[in-house]
């Protein structure tokens, strides 16, 4: 049972980001898909995980995956690219329920190598290994796997699935077409204007730019909520597709993915896609746990107390009440306070 659940969760890792997991494939289809995947080996020695976290009984029943949406159209997937989207996907191994928590990209954190800057710089600086270490160090997590995708890949997968349904409001309508124009030029493709607000079917390009809007009320915090909304919409649409469409989505999406996961493991999945469900989603640091500062790395989000934010994250993801953070995290929290205190905006 544990082995079967492991295969299910590996499928979710890919599915949540690009809606290409949970699909029963034959070897021929899988072989053609894996040829384009950027496979990254992530050894435990390459990433930072606190010993007390490894030994935590409360987290043994969960698998945590880092999902990175890269600030790139068709650029490098494993280095020199900032992670525009950072989401922790935590899956309960016993129930299959998924919880999604964004880490706001402008949050000032330890980058996993005892340097400090905006957390989205970790991926550009040291690739997925350092970005995973960043998440583990700042939040006492045990993440060892990741999936990363650029704009082009997300667009192509959504188009293959036939689009997704999203509620577009009037404020978003003002920006979505201007964003489309810019990205269409970058990708060398045409675009279709969104002409009215309301619940509607968006194609791949429209969906990607919807994720990127950050100038409405709530700025980047609302933007990350849109990212999670798109992931949930992908899940909903993919659950309604036939095998041929889902297989095509794997073949299309694979060439735009970087991951530590062996796609061969997905062969073990058989019609399980309808059983996956997202039960909670949000972002950290929350509104009552953050302030803003003008730092050398730019306008940044600062946690008022990283230990409080980490404890909150554990409560949401693992149902841990009053989680006591590691000594290493306490030290990181203290350094953040010392580095930022003179620059906090009043």
NORURCOR-V788522 format. One record per pair of residues at least 24 apart in sequence whose C-alpha atoms are under 10 Angstrom apart, sorted by the first residue. I is the first residue (numbers start at 1). J is the second residue. Records with the same first field share a line. If there is no record, write none. Layout:
# NORURCOR-V788522
I->J / J
This chain:
# NORURCOR-V788522
1->94
2->93 / 94
3->268
4->268 / 269
5->92 / 93 / 94 / 95 / 96 / 268 / 269
6->63 / 93 / 265 / 268
7->263 / 264 / 265 / 266 / 267 / 268 / 269
8->91 / 93 / 96 / 265 / 266 / 268 / 269 / 270 / 272 / 273 / 276
9->62 / 63 / 64 / 65 / 90 / 91 / 92 / 93 / 96 / 98 / 266 / 269 / 276
10->63 / 65 / 145 / 261 / 262 / 263 / 265 / 266 / 269
11->261 / 262 / 263 / 265 / 266 / 267 / 268 / 269 / 272 / 273
12->65 / 89 / 90 / 91 / 96 / 98 / 266 / 273 / 276
13->63 / 64 / 65 / 66 / 67 / 89 / 90 / 91 / 145 / 146 / 147 / 259 / 261
14->65 / 67 / 146 / 147 / 148 / 149 / 250 / 253 / 254 / 257 / 259 / 261 / 263 / 266
15->147 / 231 / 234 / 235 / 238 / 250 / 273 / 276
16->67 / 89 / 98 / 100 / 147 / 228 / 230 / 231 / 232 / 234 / 235 / 276 / 278
17->66 / 67 / 68 / 69 / 87 / 89 / 147 / 148 / 149 / 154 / 228 / 230 / 231 / 232 / 234 / 235 / 257
18->147 / 148 / 149 / 153 / 154 / 155 / 156 / 157 / 158 / 231 / 234 / 235 / 238 / 249 / 250 / 253 / 254 / 256 / 257
19->154 / 157 / 158 / 161 / 231 / 232 / 233 / 234 / 235 / 236 / 237 / 238 / 239 / 246 / 249 / 250 / 253 / 273
20->157 / 161 / 234 / 235 / 238 / 245 / 246 / 247 / 248 / 249 / 250 / 251 / 252 / 253 / 254 / 266 / 273
21->235 / 238 / 246 / 247 / 249 / 250 / 263 / 266 / 267 / 269 / 272 / 273
22->238 / 239 / 246 / 266 / 267 / 268 / 269 / 270 / 271 / 272 / 273 / 274 / 275 / 276
23->238 / 239 / 242 / 243 / 244 / 246 / 247 / 250 / 266 / 267 / 268 / 269 / 270 / 271 / 272 / 273
24->243 / 246 / 247 / 266 / 267 / 268 / 269 / 270 / 271 / 272 / 273
25->243 / 244 / 246 / 247 / 250 / 264 / 266 / 267 / 268 / 269 / 270 / 271
26->247 / 266 / 267
27->264 / 267
29->247 / 248 / 250 / 251
30->247 / 250 / 251 / 254 / 263 / 264 / 266 / 267
31->251 / 263 / 264
32->250 / 251 / 252 / 254
33->247 / 248 / 249 / 250 / 251 / 252 / 253 / 254 / 255 / 263
34->250 / 251 / 254 / 255 / 257 / 262 / 263 / 264
35->251 / 254 / 255
36->251 / 252 / 253 / 254 / 255 / 256 / 257 / 258
37->251 / 253 / 254 / 255 / 256 / 257 / 258 / 259 / 262 / 263
38->76 / 77 / 78 / 148 / 254 / 255 / 256 / 257 / 258 / 259 / 260
39->78 / 147 / 257 / 258 / 259 / 260 / 261 / 262 / 263
40->78 / 127 / 128 / 129 / 145 / 146 / 147 / 258 / 259 / 260 / 261 / 262
41->129 / 145 / 259 / 260 / 261 / 262
42->128 / 129 / 132 / 144 / 145 / 146 / 259 / 260 / 261
43->129 / 144 / 145 / 260
44->129 / 142 / 143 / 144 / 145
45->129
46->129 / 130 / 132 / 133 / 144
47->112 / 113 / 128 / 129 / 130 / 131 / 132 / 133 / 134 / 136 / 137 / 142 / 143 / 144
48->112 / 113 / 129 / 130 / 131 / 132 / 133 / 134 / 135 / 136 / 137 / 140 / 141 / 142 / 143 / 144
49->132 / 133 / 134 / 135 / 136 / 137 / 140 / 141 / 142 / 143 / 144
50->136 / 137 / 140 / 141 / 142 / 326 / 327 / 328 / 329
51->140 / 142 / 326
52->140 / 325 / 326 / 327
53->136 / 139 / 140 / 141 / 142 / 325 / 326
54->140 / 141 / 142
55->142
56->141 / 142
58->314 / 318 / 319 / 320
59->92 / 141 / 142 / 314 / 317 / 318 / 319 / 320
60->92 / 93 / 142 / 318
61->91 / 92 / 93 / 94 / 95 / 318
62->90 / 91 / 92 / 93 / 94 / 95 / 96 / 97 / 98 / 142 / 317 / 318
63->89 / 90 / 91 / 92 / 93 / 98 / 142 / 143 / 144 / 145
64->88 / 89 / 90 / 91 / 92 / 98 / 99 / 100 / 141 / 142 / 143 / 144 / 145 / 146 / 317
65->89 / 90 / 91 / 100 / 132 / 142 / 143 / 144 / 145 / 146 / 147
66->90 / 102 / 128 / 131 / 132 / 135 / 143 / 144 / 145 / 146 / 147 / 148 / 259
67->100 / 102 / 128 / 132 / 145 / 146 / 147 / 148 / 149 / 259
68->120 / 123 / 128 / 131 / 132 / 146 / 147 / 148 / 149 / 150 / 258 / 259
69->147 / 148 / 149 / 150 / 151 / 153 / 154 / 227
70->120 / 123 / 124 / 148 / 149 / 150 / 151
71->120 / 124 / 149 / 150 / 151
72->149 / 150 / 151 / 152 / 186
73->149 / 150 / 151 / 152 / 153 / 154 / 155 / 183 / 186 / 187 / 256
74->149 / 150 / 151 / 152 / 153 / 186 / 187 / 256
75->150 / 151 / 152 / 256
76->124 / 127 / 149 / 150 / 256 / 258
77->123 / 124 / 127 / 128 / 147 / 148 / 149 / 150 / 256 / 257 / 258 / 259
78->123 / 124 / 125 / 126 / 127 / 128 / 129 / 148 / 149 / 257 / 258 / 259
79->122 / 123 / 124 / 125 / 126 / 127 / 128 / 129
80->121 / 122 / 123 / 124 / 125 / 126 / 127
81->120 / 121 / 122 / 123 / 124 / 125 / 126 / 127 / 150
82->119 / 120 / 121 / 122 / 123 / 124 / 125 / 127 / 131
83->119 / 120 / 121 / 122 / 123 / 124 / 127 / 128 / 131 / 148 / 149 / 150
84->120 / 121 / 123 / 150 / 151 / 212 / 224
85->120 / 148 / 149 / 150 / 211 / 212 / 223 / 224 / 227 / 228
86->119 / 120 / 123 / 131 / 135 / 148 / 224 / 227 / 283
87->135 / 224 / 227 / 228 / 281 / 282 / 283
88->132 / 135 / 141 / 143 / 146 / 281 / 283 / 317
89->143 / 146 / 278 / 281 / 317
90->143 / 278 / 316 / 317 / 318
91->276 / 277 / 278 / 317 / 318
92->317 / 318
95->275 / 276 / 277
96->275 / 276 / 277 / 278
97->275 / 276 / 277 / 278 / 279 / 280
98->276 / 277 / 278 / 279 / 280 / 281 / 317
99->277 / 278 / 279 / 280 / 281 / 282 / 316 / 317 / 318
100->228 / 231 / 232 / 278 / 279 / 280 / 281 / 282 / 283 / 316 / 317
101->224 / 225 / 228 / 280 / 281 / 282 / 283 / 284 / 313 / 316 / 317
102->221 / 224 / 225 / 227 / 228 / 281 / 282 / 283 / 284 / 285
103->135 / 221 / 224 / 282 / 283 / 284 / 285 / 286
104->220 / 221 / 223 / 224 / 283 / 284 / 285 / 286 / 300 / 301
105->220 / 221 / 224 / 284 / 300 / 301
106->220 / 292 / 297 / 298 / 299 / 300 / 301 / 302
107->284 / 285 / 290 / 291 / 292 / 299 / 300 / 301 / 302 / 303
108->292 / 293 / 295 / 297 / 298 / 299 / 300 / 301 / 302 / 303 / 336 / 339 / 340
109->134 / 135 / 137 / 138 / 300 / 301 / 302 / 303 / 306 / 332 / 333 / 335 / 336
110->134 / 135 / 137 / 138 / 329 / 332 / 333 / 335 / 336
111->135 / 137 / 138
112->136 / 137 / 138
113->137
114->332 / 335
116->297 / 332 / 335 / 336 / 339
117->295 / 296 / 297 / 298 / 300 / 336
118->295 / 297 / 298 / 299 / 300 / 301 / 302
119->300 / 301
121->297
128->258 / 259 / 260
129->260
136->329
137->326 / 328 / 329 / 332
138->306 / 307 / 309 / 310 / 325 / 326 / 328 / 329 / 330 / 331 / 332 / 333
139->306 / 307 / 308 / 309 / 310 / 311 / 312 / 313 / 314 / 325 / 326 / 329
140->307 / 310 / 311 / 313 / 314 / 324 / 325 / 326 / 328 / 329
141->310 / 313 / 314
144->260 / 261
145->259 / 260 / 261
146->258 / 259 / 260 / 261
147->257 / 258 / 259 / 260 / 261
148->256 / 257 / 258 / 259 / 260
149->253 / 254 / 255 / 256 / 257 / 258 / 259
150->208 / 256 / 257 / 258
151->183 / 187 / 204 / 205 / 208 / 209 / 212 / 256
152->183 / 186 / 187 / 204 / 205 / 208 / 253 / 256
153->204 / 208 / 252 / 253 / 254 / 255 / 256 / 257
154->204 / 205 / 207 / 208 / 252 / 253 / 256 / 257
155->203 / 204 / 205 / 206 / 207 / 208 / 209 / 253
156->203 / 204 / 205 / 208 / 249 / 252 / 253 / 256
157->203 / 204 / 234 / 246 / 248 / 249 / 250 / 251 / 252 / 253 / 254 / 256
158->202 / 203 / 204 / 205 / 206 / 207 / 208 / 230 / 233 / 234 / 237 / 238 / 249 / 253
159->202 / 203 / 204 / 205 / 206 / 207 / 249 / 252
160->203 / 204 / 245 / 246 / 247 / 248 / 249 / 250 / 251 / 252 / 253
161->203 / 204 / 234 / 237 / 238 / 240 / 241 / 242 / 245 / 246 / 248 / 249
162->201 / 202 / 203 / 204 / 237 / 238 / 241 / 245
163->200 / 201 / 202 / 203 / 204 / 205 / 206 / 207 / 233 / 234 / 237 / 238
164->200 / 201 / 202 / 203 / 204 / 206 / 207 / 230 / 231 / 232 / 233 / 234 / 235 / 236 / 237 / 238
165->199 / 200 / 201 / 202 / 203 / 207 / 229 / 230 / 233 / 234 / 236 / 237
166->197 / 198 / 199 / 200 / 201 / 202 / 207 / 210 / 226 / 229 / 230 / 233
167->197 / 198 / 199 / 200 / 201 / 202 / 229
168->194 / 196 / 197 / 198 / 199 / 200 / 201 / 202 / 210
169->196 / 197 / 198 / 199
170->196 / 197 / 198 / 216
171->197 / 213 / 215 / 216 / 217
172->197 / 210 / 213 / 214 / 215 / 216 / 217
173->197 / 198 / 210 / 213
174->213 / 215 / 216
175->209 / 210 / 212 / 213 / 214 / 215 / 216
176->205 / 206 / 207 / 208 / 209 / 210 / 211 / 212 / 213
177->206 / 209 / 210
178->209
179->205 / 206 / 208 / 209 / 210 / 212 / 213
180->205 / 206 / 207 / 208 / 209 / 210
181->205 / 209
182->209
183->208 / 209
184->209
221->282 / 283 / 284 / 285 / 286 / 287
222->283
224->282 / 283
225->281 / 282 / 283
228->281 / 282 / 283
229->281
231->278
232->277 / 278 / 281
235->273 / 274 / 276 / 277 / 278
236->273 / 274 / 276 / 277
238->273 / 274
239->271 / 272 / 273 / 274 / 275 / 276
240->273 / 274
243->271
280->316 / 317
281->316 / 317
282->313 / 316
283->313
284->309 / 310 / 312 / 313
285->309 / 310 / 312 / 313
286->312 / 313
291->344 / 345 / 346
292->340 / 343 / 344 / 345 / 346
293->340 / 341 / 342 / 343 / 344 / 345 / 346
294->340 / 342 / 343 / 344 / 345
295->339 / 340 / 342 / 343 / 344
296->343
299->345
300->340 / 344
301->344
302->336 / 337 / 340 / 341 / 344
303->333 / 336 / 337 / 340
304->333 / 336 / 337 / 341
305->330 / 333 / 334 / 336 / 337
306->330 / 331 / 332 / 333 / 334 / 336 / 337
307->331 / 332 / 333 / 334
308->333
309->333
